[in-house]
Amino acid sequence: MHPIFALASPEILLIVVGLGILLFGAEKLPKLARSAGQAKKEFMVGQAEADAAAAKAREDARLRAEAARADVMDNVPINNADGTGADVPTPTPDKGTLSS
């Protein structure tokens, strides 16, 4: 537990609540508590949105780094230039490739 709670005896809590009633009035205290709860809820929603945006940014950065490290030759087709799908012939020792 938090060390400040060690100082919060029942007498001190009653004094704090009594001062709150004297300062704000009995009818305003529920409104103050409600607005504090709404503010906490809005804060938690904003924090969740920020966490989601940070996770998306981390994932985007990871994907960009992965794409930068990728081998450019992984996407090169093995087909010939006319697009028929036939494999490129292997070079011959004295003439180069068969297409030349």
N, C-alpha and C positions, 0 to 999 in steps of 0.2 A: 504494500500500500504506500501511498504517497506520504511523506513525512508531515505535510501540512494537516493531514487528517488526525494526527496525534494531538494536535492543538484543538481540534474541533470537539469539545465536550458538549453534552446536551445543553448546558447553561449558555455557552457561547452561541450555539445555534439558535436558541430562543431569543437571545439578545439581537442577533443579526436579523431574524425574521421580524421581531418587534420594531426595529429601526426601519426596515423596509416598509412595514405597514404605516408607520408614522410619516415617512418621507413621501411615499407614492399613493397611499390610500388603499383600502382593502379592495376596491373595485378595479383598480389599475393593475394590481399584481398578476391576476390571471392573463390579462392582455399582454403584459410584459413577458410572461413566461411563454405564451403562445408565439409572440413575435420572435423570441429567442429560439424557439424550436423551429420555426419556419426558416430563420436565418441559418441555423445549423443544417437543415435539410438542403437548402439551396447551395450551401458550401460543399456538402457531400456530393451533390449532383455535379457541380462544377469540377470538383476534384476527380470524379469518375470520368468525366469527359476529357479532362487534361491527361489522365492516365491512358485512356484509349488513344488519344492523339499521339502521345509519346510512344506507345507500343507500335502504332502504325508507322511512325517516323523511323523507329529502330528497324522494323521489318523492311521498309523501303530502302534504307541505307544498307542493310544486309544483302538485299537482292541486287542493288547497284554494285556493291563490292564483289559479289559472286559473279556478276556479268562481266565485270572488268577483268577478273582472273580467268574467265573462260577462254578456252583455246579457240581461236577464230577458224581453225581448220575443221572443227567438229561439225560445222554446218555446210561444208563444201560437198556437193554431190559427186559421186564417182562416175556419173554418166558422161557421155561424150557431148560435144558442142551442139549437135543437131537435135538433141532432146529425145532421141528414140529410146533411150534407156539402156542401150548397149554399153558395156564397160569399155573404157579407153584401152586400146591395145597396148601391150607392153612394148618398150623400145627394142629394136633389133640391134645387134652390135655394129653392123656396118652401115645401116641405112637410117637409124633413128626410129621414129614411130612409123607405122604403116600408113598413116594419113599424110605423111610428108613426101 
